[in-house]
Amino acid sequence: MLAVQTISSAWLLILVSGCLEILFSICLKYSDGFNKPLYSIIAIVSAALSLWLMSLSLKLIPIGTAYAVWAGIGAAGTAIVGLLMFGESVSMLRLVAISMVIIGIVMLQLFA
């Protein structure tokens, strides 16, 4: 079992967990409604790993902070991937909104 003994290791788990959340979102899109087995399996496994790693971080980080950072990484990361990989529309307001999410994540880490 993975042991979380330091606050920095807990934050690292949240970072990895958030990245797995991004992978989950990408594979969910490519799974075509769970009709493509490989992408479907990767989506399910990455979602499960993401939740498991985030749950381990809760031993040292308050749940509200951990969840907000985890969800923020997933949301901002997925939005950025949408812009870069899927050609989603880019507007100044959208970039400002993504930046605000990222700033919020950093502030939560600094003041947790």
Kinemage of the C-alpha trace (Angstrom):
@kinemage 1
@onewidth
@group {chain A} dominant
@subgroup {mainchain}
@vectorlist {calphas} color= white
{ca met a 1} P 0.000 0.000 0.000
{ca leu a 2} L 1.213 3.482 -0.830
{ca ala a 3} L 2.023 5.447 2.334
{ca val a 4} L 1.551 9.201 2.494
{ca gln a 5} L 3.847 10.563 5.159
{ca thr a 6} L 4.639 14.126 4.123
{ca ile a 7} L 2.554 17.027 2.931
{ca ser a 8} L 4.686 17.306 -0.204
{ca ser a 9} L 3.962 13.666 -1.094
{ca ala a 10} L 0.241 14.315 -0.553
{ca trp a 11} L 0.388 17.305 -2.926
{ca leu a 12} L 2.278 15.202 -5.456
{ca leu a 13} L -0.496 12.610 -5.295
{ca ile a 14} L -3.091 15.295 -5.977
{ca leu a 15} L -1.053 16.552 -8.939
{ca val a 16} L -0.759 13.054 -10.423
{ca ser a 17} L -4.414 12.407 -9.646
{ca gly a 18} L -5.409 15.602 -11.458
{ca cys a 19} L -3.341 14.586 -14.485
{ca leu a 20} L -5.100 11.213 -14.499
{ca glu a 21} L -8.378 13.120 -14.464
{ca ile a 22} L -7.267 14.894 -17.648
{ca leu a 23} L -6.336 11.544 -19.207
{ca phe a 24} L -9.757 10.220 -18.210
{ca ser a 25} L -11.472 13.124 -19.984
{ca ile a 26} L -9.437 12.694 -23.161
{ca cys a 27} L -10.084 8.945 -23.298
{ca leu a 28} L -13.743 9.510 -22.534
{ca lys a 29} L -13.987 11.646 -25.673
{ca tyr a 30} L -12.066 9.109 -27.761
{ca ser a 31} L -14.127 6.203 -26.384
{ca asp a 32} L -17.068 7.293 -28.548
{ca gly a 33} L -19.645 6.664 -25.831
{ca phe a 34} L -17.731 3.625 -24.532
{ca asn a 35} L -17.913 2.005 -27.974
{ca lys a 36} L -14.127 1.797 -28.396
{ca pro a 37} L -12.799 -0.757 -25.887
{ca leu a 38} L -9.200 0.453 -25.546
{ca tyr a 39} L -10.129 4.064 -24.823
{ca ser a 40} L -12.990 2.932 -22.598
{ca ile a 41} L -10.671 0.769 -20.486
{ca ile a 42} L -8.065 3.535 -20.207
{ca ala a 43} L -10.795 5.991 -19.194
{ca ile a 44} L -12.141 3.703 -16.466
{ca val a 45} L -8.697 2.769 -15.117
{ca ser a 46} L -7.454 6.372 -15.103
{ca ala a 47} L -10.622 7.537 -13.318
{ca ala a 48} L -10.267 4.813 -10.676
{ca leu a 49} L -6.562 5.553 -10.152
{ca ser a 50} L -7.287 9.263 -9.964
{ca leu a 51} L -9.873 8.767 -7.226
{ca trp a 52} L -7.665 6.331 -5.318
{ca leu a 53} L -4.625 8.634 -5.337
{ca met a 54} L -6.727 11.619 -4.339
{ca ser a 55} L -8.217 9.616 -1.470
{ca leu a 56} L -4.718 8.846 -0.183
{ca ser a 57} L -3.859 12.545 -0.087
{ca leu a 58} L -6.807 13.134 2.254
{ca lys a 59} L -4.756 11.682 5.099
{ca leu a 60} L -2.823 14.970 5.245
{ca ile a 61} L -4.730 17.570 3.228
{ca pro a 62} L -8.196 18.882 4.171
{ca ile a 63} L -10.912 17.426 1.933
{ca gly a 64} L -12.215 20.801 0.719
{ca thr a 65} L -8.765 21.924 -0.363
{ca ala a 66} L -7.809 18.563 -1.887
{ca tyr a 67} L -11.034 18.270 -3.853
{ca ala a 68} L -10.904 21.860 -5.119
{ca val a 69} L -7.311 21.473 -6.320
{ca trp a 70} L -7.989 18.050 -7.863
{ca ala a 71} L -11.098 19.270 -9.671
{ca gly a 72} L -9.340 22.474 -10.728
{ca ile a 73} L -6.414 20.594 -12.239
{ca gly a 74} L -8.840 18.357 -14.099
{ca ala a 75} L -11.035 21.232 -15.280
{ca ala a 76} L -8.264 23.625 -16.313
{ca gly a 77} L -6.155 20.845 -17.806
{ca thr a 78} L -9.052 19.439 -19.789
{ca ala a 79} L -9.985 22.917 -21.022
{ca ile a 80} L -6.397 23.490 -22.184
{ca val a 81} L -6.330 20.081 -23.892
{ca gly a 82} L -9.607 20.985 -25.594
{ca leu a 83} L -8.025 24.126 -26.976
{ca leu a 84} L -4.809 22.445 -28.103
{ca met a 85} L -5.929 18.977 -29.247
{ca phe a 86} L -9.549 19.374 -30.235
{ca gly a 87} L -9.562 22.840 -31.756
{ca glu a 88} L -12.094 24.273 -29.332
{ca ser a 89} L -12.691 27.994 -29.659
{ca val a 90} L -10.206 30.348 -28.044
{ca ser a 91} L -11.410 33.640 -26.652
{ca met a 92} L -9.845 36.092 -24.251
{ca leu a 93} L -12.649 35.530 -21.755
{ca arg a 94} L -12.121 31.758 -21.870
{ca leu a 95} L -8.367 32.160 -21.332
{ca val a 96} L -9.013 34.509 -18.401
{ca ala a 97} L -11.412 31.975 -16.856
{ca ile a 98} L -8.878 29.146 -17.193
{ca ser a 99} L -6.201 31.412 -15.699
{ca met a 100} L -8.462 32.178 -12.742
{ca val a 101} L -8.897 28.462 -12.054
{ca ile a 102} L -5.108 27.989 -12.144
{ca ile a 103} L -4.564 30.988 -9.845
{ca gly a 104} L -7.141 29.544 -7.462
{ca ile a 105} L -5.330 26.195 -7.415
{ca val a 106} L -2.021 27.875 -6.610
{ca met a 107} L -3.602 29.965 -3.850
{ca leu a 108} L -5.204 26.890 -2.282
{ca gln a 109} L -1.837 25.147 -2.239
{ca leu a 110} L -0.123 28.157 -0.699
{ca phe a 111} L -2.702 28.753 2.013
{ca ala a 112} L -3.853 25.213 2.864
